[in-house]
Amino acid sequence: MFSPYFYPPHLLFKETTMFTPDFYIDLLQTSKKMTTNQVYKDAVLNKACHAFIDAQSVFAKMLVKNTIDITAHSVDSYTKIFFPKEKTATA
């Protein structure tokens, strides 16, 4: 199972499942936040870093979603061209 020491609690109980792009984005961004908590002890600077990391998360998720949507549309278009449906005779 999962080690609670490796995965932060908000990733363990989130609706995002493993092996999805959102899971890995959240995992990386949480690691960045944990690092900034250790490096930047000033509360104002730490808050600014967390806001920047959150903005990066939103942007990365948007890019991944757009890429998946464009790829799905392209595959559907090619499938319609290479494997056209047979027309049925209408009465």
C-alpha beads as a LAMMPS data file, in Angstrom:
LAMMPS data file: protein, C-alpha beads

91 atoms
90 bonds

1 atom types
1 bond types

-500.0 500.0 xlo xhi
-500.0 500.0 ylo yhi
-500.0 500.0 zlo zhi

Masses

1 110.0

Atoms # bond

1 1 1 0.000 0.000 0.000
2 1 1 1.037 3.634 0.257
3 1 1 3.477 4.910 2.800
4 1 1 1.997 7.930 4.616
5 1 1 5.524 9.278 4.975
6 1 1 6.059 9.514 1.224
7 1 1 2.669 10.759 0.063
8 1 1 1.206 13.868 1.700
9 1 1 -2.269 13.280 3.176
10 1 1 -4.029 15.592 0.723
11 1 1 -2.752 13.406 -2.126
12 1 1 -3.782 10.157 -0.462
13 1 1 -7.414 11.131 -0.034
14 1 1 -7.889 13.246 -3.141
15 1 1 -10.195 12.228 -5.976
16 1 1 -7.206 12.099 -8.333
17 1 1 -6.121 8.513 -8.816
18 1 1 -2.605 7.266 -9.350
19 1 1 -1.000 7.145 -12.775
20 1 1 -2.855 10.183 -14.082
21 1 1 -1.121 13.403 -15.107
22 1 1 -2.836 15.347 -12.306
23 1 1 -1.449 12.960 -9.703
24 1 1 2.122 13.455 -10.872
25 1 1 1.722 17.213 -11.178
26 1 1 0.361 17.377 -7.623
27 1 1 3.128 15.113 -6.363
28 1 1 5.861 17.272 -7.891
29 1 1 4.285 20.539 -6.770
30 1 1 3.816 19.230 -3.226
31 1 1 7.495 18.308 -3.176
32 1 1 8.323 21.866 -4.209
33 1 1 6.142 23.249 -1.417
34 1 1 7.803 21.003 1.143
35 1 1 11.202 22.188 -0.082
36 1 1 10.233 25.855 0.140
37 1 1 8.966 25.247 3.676
38 1 1 12.451 24.064 4.628
39 1 1 14.411 26.705 2.688
40 1 1 12.374 29.879 3.184
41 1 1 11.548 30.498 6.827
42 1 1 10.128 33.994 6.209
43 1 1 6.323 33.668 6.156
44 1 1 5.765 36.333 3.497
45 1 1 8.355 34.882 1.116
46 1 1 7.110 31.351 1.730
47 1 1 3.526 32.424 0.988
48 1 1 4.667 34.046 -2.273
49 1 1 6.509 30.864 -3.264
50 1 1 3.421 28.761 -2.558
51 1 1 1.268 31.102 -4.642
52 1 1 3.733 30.793 -7.530
53 1 1 3.774 26.990 -7.220
54 1 1 -0.045 26.934 -7.203
55 1 1 -0.079 29.025 -10.384
56 1 1 2.384 26.590 -11.962
57 1 1 0.073 23.701 -11.011
58 1 1 -2.940 25.307 -12.655
59 1 1 -0.941 26.066 -15.804
60 1 1 0.547 22.557 -16.026
61 1 1 -2.874 20.931 -15.582
62 1 1 -4.320 23.193 -18.271
63 1 1 -1.527 22.229 -20.696
64 1 1 -2.001 18.525 -20.037
65 1 1 -5.778 18.745 -20.444
66 1 1 -5.438 20.671 -23.720
67 1 1 -2.881 18.178 -25.027
68 1 1 -5.116 15.232 -24.178
69 1 1 -8.143 16.916 -25.772
70 1 1 -6.272 17.783 -28.978
71 1 1 -4.799 14.284 -29.206
72 1 1 -8.204 12.676 -28.700
73 1 1 -9.736 14.908 -31.388
74 1 1 -6.899 14.091 -33.817
75 1 1 -7.196 10.353 -33.238
76 1 1 -10.958 10.515 -33.711
77 1 1 -10.517 12.454 -36.964
78 1 1 -7.964 9.999 -38.338
79 1 1 -10.130 7.069 -37.300
80 1 1 -13.079 8.485 -39.259
81 1 1 -10.864 8.890 -42.342
82 1 1 -9.120 5.507 -42.244
83 1 1 -12.098 3.479 -41.033
84 1 1 -15.245 5.099 -42.459
85 1 1 -18.586 3.720 -41.405
86 1 1 -20.482 1.869 -44.087
87 1 1 -23.543 3.685 -45.270
88 1 1 -26.751 1.748 -44.877
89 1 1 -29.482 1.893 -47.486
90 1 1 -32.558 3.776 -46.365
91 1 1 -36.012 2.789 -47.518

Bonds

1 1 1 2
2 1 2 3
3 1 3 4
4 1 4 5
5 1 5 6
6 1 6 7
7 1 7 8
8 1 8 9
9 1 9 10
10 1 10 11
11 1 11 12
12 1 12 13
13 1 13 14
14 1 14 15
15 1 15 16
16 1 16 17
17 1 17 18
18 1 18 19
19 1 19 20
20 1 20 21
21 1 21 22
22 1 22 23
23 1 23 24
24 1 24 25
25 1 25 26
26 1 26 27
27 1 27 28
28 1 28 29
29 1 29 30
30 1 30 31
31 1 31 32
32 1 32 33
33 1 33 34
34 1 34 35
35 1 35 36
36 1 36 37
37 1 37 38
38 1 38 39
39 1 39 40
40 1 40 41
41 1 41 42
42 1 42 43
43 1 43 44
44 1 44 45
45 1 45 46
46 1 46 47
47 1 47 48
48 1 48 49
49 1 49 50
50 1 50 51
51 1 51 52
52 1 52 53
53 1 53 54
54 1 54 55
55 1 55 56
56 1 56 57
57 1 57 58
58 1 58 59
59 1 59 60
60 1 60 61
61 1 61 62
62 1 62 63
63 1 63 64
64 1 64 65
65 1 65 66
66 1 66 67
67 1 67 68
68 1 68 69
69 1 69 70
70 1 70 71
71 1 71 72
72 1 72 73
73 1 73 74
74 1 74 75
75 1 75 76
76 1 76 77
77 1 77 78
78 1 78 79
79 1 79 80
80 1 80 81
81 1 81 82
82 1 82 83
83 1 83 84
84 1 84 85
85 1 85 86
86 1 86 87
87 1 87 88
88 1 88 89
89 1 89 90
90 1 90 91
